[in-house]
């Protein structure tokens, strides 16, 4: 049993592609997946209530441009 963690990049009917740190892409056959769990968000708890909708949208737009 091997555990794979990372950010879900794509999913087909048969396969899941996960991006791991360093940009490594790992493909896993869905038939081999026993359990899927959603990890914690990188956003601090309650942060969505602190920022206005516009500020939150601006933050997401900025983060999308950072590589």
NORGI-V353405 format. One record per residue. N is the residue number from 1. RES is the residue in one small letter. SS is DSSP state (~ for helix, > for strand, _ for the rest). PSI is psi in radians with two decimals (999 if undefined). BURIAL is # if it has 9 or more other C-alpha atoms within 8 Angstrom, else .. Layout:
# NORGI-V353405
N,RES,SS,PSI,BURIAL + N,RES,SS,PSI,BURIAL
This chain:
# NORGI-V353405
1,x,_,2.17,. + 2,x,_,2.42,. + 3,x,_,2.33,. + 4,x,_,2.30,. + 5,x,_,2.66,. + 6,x,_,-2.81,. + 7,x,>,2.24,. + 8,x,>,2.11,# + 9,x,>,-0.70,. + 10,x,>,2.84,. + 11,x,>,2.32,# + 12,x,_,-3.07,. + 13,x,_,-0.47,. + 14,x,_,-0.28,. + 15,x,>,2.60,# + 16,x,>,2.37,# + 17,x,>,2.18,# + 18,x,>,2.30,# + 19,x,>,2.18,# + 20,x,>,2.93,# + 21,x,~,2.50,. + 22,x,~,0.07,. + 23,x,~,0.18,. + 24,x,>,2.21,. + 25,x,>,2.26,. + 26,x,>,2.22,. + 27,x,>,2.29,. + 28,x,>,2.28,# + 29,x,>,2.32,# + 30,x,~,-0.53,# + 31,x,~,-0.40,. + 32,x,~,-0.05,. + 33,x,_,2.15,. + 34,x,_,-0.56,. + 35,x,_,2.49,. + 36,x,_,2.28,. + 37,x,_,2.48,. + 38,x,_,2.27,. + 39,x,_,3.10,. + 40,x,_,2.64,. + 41,x,_,2.61,. + 42,x,_,-0.21,. + 43,x,_,2.28,. + 44,x,_,2.56,. + 45,x,_,2.31,. + 46,x,_,0.03,. + 47,x,~,-0.56,. + 48,x,~,-0.42,. + 49,x,~,-0.34,. + 50,x,~,-0.72,. + 51,x,_,2.61,# + 52,x,_,2.88,. + 53,x,~,-0.70,. + 54,x,~,-0.77,. + 55,x,~,-0.71,. + 56,x,~,-0.74,# + 57,x,~,-0.74,. + 58,x,~,-0.70,. + 59,x,~,-0.80,. + 60,x,~,-0.72,. + 61,x,~,-0.75,. + 62,x,~,-0.83,. + 63,x,~,-0.52,. + 64,x,~,-0.39,. + 65,x,~,-0.26,. + 66,x,_,2.30,. + 67,x,_,999,.
